[in-house]
Amino acid sequence: AATTLPWDGTTLRTHATGMPAQGVALVLFGFTQITAPLAALLPEGGPLCDLLTTPDITLLGVPAAGVLDTSISVESPPSLIGVTFFHQVLPLQDFGVGPLVITATNGLALTGGSY
């Protein structure tokens, strides 16, 4: 879920829940919406989990207590106003505990705005 909106000159903040107790997460921001089954892309991809955006910007996050809060600065060039981009989190779970499994959150479609 977006907890703040991507307005120019602000910080976009998002909140992902259901993260694994152990592991890390890839935080994706992309400019193209896609639907690709993770299991078709990677052998570690979880069943019924889809990649929903291109990984144009990829960050690494460490969930705490099943939650991952992310933030990214939204610069204020006029060219970003009205641009739609997409966001998704891919948790990588069970490091050192069992086989690696990559799952996926729902995706967000966000549009840059101005006050």
TORZADO-668328 format. One record per residue (C-alpha): residue in three letters; x, y, z. Coordinates in Angstrom, 3 decimals, always signed. Last residue first. Example, Ala and Ser with C-alpha at 12.3 -4.5 7.8 and 13.67 -1.06 7.14 Angstrom:
['SER'; [+13.670; -1.060; +7.140]]
['ALA'; [+12.300; -4.500; +7.800]]
***
This chain:
['TYR'; [+0.606; +20.459; -6.003]]
['SER'; [+2.253; +18.144; -8.515]]
['GLY'; [+1.757; +14.536; -9.500]]
['GLY'; [+3.549; +11.383; -10.480]]
['THR'; [+1.176; +8.492; -11.154]]
['LEU'; [+1.300; +5.216; -9.239]]
['ALA'; [+0.236; +1.674; -10.200]]
['LEU'; [+0.855; -0.635; -7.258]]
['GLY'; [+1.524; -4.357; -7.487]]
['ASN'; [+0.426; -7.126; -5.166]]
['THR'; [+3.237; -8.740; -3.264]]
['ALA'; [+5.500; -11.421; -4.664]]
['THR'; [+7.156; -14.708; -3.686]]
['ILE'; [+10.691; -15.986; -4.117]]
['VAL'; [+11.451; -19.274; -2.370]]
['LEU'; [+14.923; -20.360; -1.266]]
['PRO'; [+15.003; -23.921; +0.035]]
['GLY'; [+15.187; -24.322; +3.783]]
['VAL'; [+16.372; -22.505; +6.880]]
['GLY'; [+19.568; -20.818; +5.683]]
['PHE'; [+17.683; -18.034; +3.921]]
['ASP'; [+14.014; -18.909; +4.249]]
['GLN'; [+12.452; -16.179; +2.137]]
['LEU'; [+13.185; -13.910; -0.785]]
['PRO'; [+10.398; -11.308; -0.726]]
['LEU'; [+9.563; -9.616; -4.044]]
['VAL'; [+8.075; -6.144; -3.538]]
['GLN'; [+6.149; -4.319; -6.291]]
['HIS'; [+5.869; -0.821; -7.710]]
['PHE'; [+4.661; +0.565; -11.032]]
['PHE'; [+5.051; +3.850; -12.848]]
['THR'; [+2.624; +6.303; -14.402]]
['VAL'; [+4.005; +9.627; -15.624]]
['GLY'; [+1.625; +12.570; -15.131]]
['ILE'; [+4.309; +14.816; -13.686]]
['LEU'; [+7.686; +13.145; -14.163]]
['SER'; [+8.812; +15.491; -17.000]]
['PRO'; [+8.208; +18.547; -14.797]]
['PRO'; [+11.386; +17.756; -12.851]]
['SER'; [+10.602; +17.544; -9.138]]
['GLU'; [+12.454; +14.610; -7.718]]
['VAL'; [+10.483; +11.879; -5.984]]
['SER'; [+12.605; +10.451; -3.166]]
['ILE'; [+12.091; +6.782; -2.425]]
['SER'; [+10.726; +5.180; +0.708]]
['THR'; [+10.086; +1.619; +1.782]]
['ASP'; [+8.399; +0.017; +4.775]]
['LEU'; [+8.741; -3.751; +4.959]]
['VAL'; [+6.669; -5.699; +7.467]]
['GLY'; [+6.753; -9.290; +8.760]]
['ALA'; [+8.389; -8.379; +12.072]]
['ALA'; [+11.189; -6.544; +10.276]]
['PRO'; [+11.736; -6.837; +6.518]]
['VAL'; [+15.187; -6.134; +5.081]]
['GLY'; [+15.098; -4.192; +1.826]]
['LEU'; [+17.160; -4.207; -1.360]]
['LEU'; [+16.456; -1.725; -4.144]]
['THR'; [+15.742; -2.217; -7.845]]
['ILE'; [+14.885; +0.572; -10.291]]
['ASP'; [+13.933; -0.493; -13.832]]
['PRO'; [+12.786; -3.918; -12.612]]
['THR'; [+9.899; -4.334; -15.074]]
['THR'; [+6.586; -4.640; -13.342]]
['LEU'; [+4.028; -7.269; -12.277]]
['LEU'; [+6.143; -10.362; -11.578]]
['ASP'; [+3.567; -12.994; -10.744]]
['CYS'; [+3.165; -15.433; -7.862]]
['LEU'; [+0.754; -18.373; -8.313]]
['PRO'; [+3.494; -20.848; -7.371]]
['GLY'; [+6.612; -19.320; -5.848]]
['GLY'; [+9.611; -18.574; -8.027]]
['GLU'; [+12.779; -20.435; -7.000]]
['PRO'; [+13.139; -22.003; -10.480]]
['LEU'; [+13.125; -18.487; -11.919]]
['LEU'; [+11.248; -16.910; -14.840]]
['ALA'; [+8.445; -19.460; -15.340]]
['ALA'; [+8.013; -19.830; -11.552]]
['LEU'; [+7.774; -16.030; -11.261]]
['PRO'; [+4.728; -16.019; -13.557]]
['ALA'; [+4.906; -12.953; -15.828]]
['THR'; [+2.410; -10.099; -15.881]]
['ILE'; [+3.852; -6.818; -17.092]]
['GLN'; [+3.469; -3.106; -16.349]]
['THR'; [+6.235; -0.944; -17.757]]
['PHE'; [+7.875; +2.022; -16.023]]
['GLY'; [+9.334; +0.051; -13.157]]
['PHE'; [+9.979; +0.265; -9.430]]
['LEU'; [+11.006; -2.917; -7.654]]
['VAL'; [+11.894; -3.562; -4.014]]
['LEU'; [+13.732; -6.869; -3.697]]
['ALA'; [+13.171; -8.373; -0.280]]
['VAL'; [+15.379; -9.976; +2.335]]
['GLY'; [+15.147; -13.082; +4.421]]
['GLN'; [+13.932; -14.479; +7.709]]
['ALA'; [+10.502; -13.813; +9.203]]
['PRO'; [+9.015; -13.613; +5.718]]
['MET'; [+6.972; -10.563; +4.639]]
['GLY'; [+3.198; -10.625; +5.037]]
['THR'; [+2.983; -6.836; +4.950]]
['ALA'; [+4.257; -4.187; +2.543]]
['HIS'; [+4.105; -0.446; +3.320]]
['THR'; [+4.998; +2.269; +0.817]]
['ARG'; [+6.440; +5.779; +1.070]]
['LEU'; [+6.957; +8.182; -1.826]]
['THR'; [+9.072; +11.113; -0.663]]
['THR'; [+8.308; +14.659; -1.794]]
['GLY'; [+9.616; +17.131; -4.395]]
['ASP'; [+7.036; +16.148; -7.000]]
['TRP'; [+4.092; +14.188; -5.610]]
['PRO'; [+4.423; +10.401; -5.496]]
['LEU'; [+1.705; +9.696; -2.899]]
['THR'; [+2.177; +8.776; +0.748]]
['THR'; [+1.236; +5.556; +2.573]]
['ALA'; [+1.177; +3.539; -0.658]]
['ALA'; [+0.000; +0.000; +0.000]]
***
